[in-house]
Amino acid sequence: MSFCALPQAEQIRLQRIAEHVVELGPRAVAEALAEALAHGDMDRLEAYRRLVPEMLTAMGGDAFPPRAMMVPPADLHDNDDQQPAPEGIQEVAR
């Protein structure tokens, strides 16, 4: 359903929720969208209006956790040409 297809009262409500959730940071936006997709319930989104941006920042809830890095598998057939990992890179045990 598009924003314009909502009744005017719901448009205003959703606009206020969106304005507040954006202030909470990208992670809160993603969490709110995920809940909306899963449940299709504006009241669940409304719950995000009770959150305080400073509280999320203090708890680290305003940002996503660091991205995990993929470690490519070592070529199991060619162990003679292995070079040490660059400085600052930790090797992963196999």
TORKOL-4160 file (C-alpha; in steps of 0.2 Angstrom, whole numbers, padded with zeros to 4 digits, m for minus):
94
<pt num="1" X="0000" Y="0000" Z="0000"/>
<pt num="2" X="0007" Y="0017" Z="m0004"/>
<pt num="3" X="0007" Y="0032" Z="0008"/>
<pt num="4" X="m0005" Y="0041" Z="m0003"/>
<pt num="5" X="m0018" Y="0027" Z="m0002"/>
<pt num="6" X="m0019" Y="0028" Z="0017"/>
<pt num="7" X="m0033" Y="0038" Z="0025"/>
<pt num="8" X="m0027" Y="0056" Z="0029"/>
<pt num="9" X="m0027" Y="0053" Z="0048"/>
<pt num="10" X="m0016" Y="0037" Z="0045"/>
<pt num="11" X="m0004" Y="0047" Z="0033"/>
<pt num="12" X="m0002" Y="0060" Z="0047"/>
<pt num="13" X="0001" Y="0047" Z="0060"/>
<pt num="14" X="0014" Y="0038" Z="0049"/>
<pt num="15" X="0022" Y="0054" Z="0045"/>
<pt num="16" X="0025" Y="0058" Z="0063"/>
<pt num="17" X="0031" Y="0040" Z="0067"/>
<pt num="18" X="0043" Y="0041" Z="0052"/>
<pt num="19" X="0050" Y="0058" Z="0058"/>
<pt num="20" X="0054" Y="0051" Z="0075"/>
<pt num="21" X="0061" Y="0035" Z="0069"/>
<pt num="22" X="0073" Y="0043" Z="0057"/>
<pt num="23" X="0080" Y="0053" Z="0072"/>
<pt num="24" X="0084" Y="0036" Z="0081"/>
<pt num="25" X="0096" Y="0031" Z="0067"/>
<pt num="26" X="0097" Y="0019" Z="0053"/>
<pt num="27" X="0096" Y="0004" Z="0064"/>
<pt num="28" X="0080" Y="0009" Z="0072"/>
<pt num="29" X="0073" Y="0013" Z="0054"/>
<pt num="30" X="0078" Y="m0005" Z="0049"/>
<pt num="31" X="0071" Y="m0013" Z="0064"/>
<pt num="32" X="0054" Y="m0003" Z="0062"/>
<pt num="33" X="0053" Y="m0008" Z="0044"/>
<pt num="34" X="0056" Y="m0026" Z="0048"/>
<pt num="35" X="0042" Y="m0026" Z="0061"/>
<pt num="36" X="0031" Y="m0017" Z="0049"/>
<pt num="37" X="0034" Y="m0030" Z="0035"/>
<pt num="38" X="0032" Y="m0044" Z="0047"/>
<pt num="39" X="0016" Y="m0039" Z="0056"/>
<pt num="40" X="0008" Y="m0025" Z="0045"/>
<pt num="41" X="0003" Y="m0016" Z="0061"/>
<pt num="42" X="0005" Y="0003" Z="0063"/>
<pt num="43" X="0004" Y="0001" Z="0082"/>
<pt num="44" X="0020" Y="m0009" Z="0082"/>
<pt num="45" X="0028" Y="0006" Z="0073"/>
<pt num="46" X="0020" Y="0018" Z="0085"/>
<pt num="47" X="0030" Y="0009" Z="0099"/>
<pt num="48" X="0046" Y="0017" Z="0091"/>
<pt num="49" X="0039" Y="0034" Z="0096"/>
<pt num="50" X="0042" Y="0030" Z="0114"/>
<pt num="51" X="0061" Y="0028" Z="0111"/>
<pt num="52" X="0072" Y="0042" Z="0115"/>
<pt num="53" X="0087" Y="0045" Z="0103"/>
<pt num="54" X="0099" Y="0049" Z="0117"/>
<pt num="55" X="0095" Y="0032" Z="0125"/>
<pt num="56" X="0098" Y="0022" Z="0109"/>
<pt num="57" X="0115" Y="0032" Z="0107"/>
<pt num="58" X="0120" Y="0028" Z="0124"/>
<pt num="59" X="0116" Y="0010" Z="0122"/>
<pt num="60" X="0124" Y="0008" Z="0105"/>
<pt num="61" X="0106" Y="0004" Z="0098"/>
<pt num="62" X="0107" Y="0019" Z="0085"/>
<pt num="63" X="0119" Y="0010" Z="0074"/>
<pt num="64" X="0122" Y="m0007" Z="0066"/>
<pt num="65" X="0135" Y="m0018" Z="0073"/>
<pt num="66" X="0151" Y="m0019" Z="0063"/>
<pt num="67" X="0150" Y="m0029" Z="0047"/>
<pt num="68" X="0157" Y="m0046" Z="0048"/>
<pt num="69" X="0171" Y="m0049" Z="0035"/>
<pt num="70" X="0171" Y="m0065" Z="0025"/>
<pt num="71" X="0188" Y="m0074" Z="0025"/>
<pt num="72" X="0191" Y="m0083" Z="0009"/>
<pt num="73" X="0195" Y="m0102" Z="0011"/>
<pt num="74" X="0213" Y="m0106" Z="0008"/>
<pt num="75" X="0218" Y="m0116" Z="m0007"/>
<pt num="76" X="0220" Y="m0133" Z="0001"/>
<pt num="77" X="0230" Y="m0140" Z="m0014"/>
<pt num="78" X="0244" Y="m0127" Z="m0013"/>
<pt num="79" X="0251" Y="m0125" Z="0004"/>
<pt num="80" X="0269" Y="m0121" Z="m0001"/>
<pt num="81" X="0265" Y="m0103" Z="m0007"/>
<pt num="82" X="0256" Y="m0097" Z="0008"/>
<pt num="83" X="0262" Y="m0079" Z="0014"/>
<pt num="84" X="0260" Y="m0072" Z="0031"/>
<pt num="85" X="0245" Y="m0062" Z="0034"/>
<pt num="86" X="0248" Y="m0043" Z="0032"/>
<pt num="87" X="0251" Y="m0034" Z="0049"/>
<pt num="88" X="0235" Y="m0031" Z="0058"/>
<pt num="89" X="0226" Y="m0045" Z="0050"/>
<pt num="90" X="0223" Y="m0060" Z="0061"/>
<pt num="91" X="0224" Y="m0077" Z="0053"/>
<pt num="92" X="0209" Y="m0089" Z="0057"/>
<pt num="93" X="0212" Y="m0107" Z="0062"/>
<pt num="94" X="0206" Y="m0120" Z="0050"/>
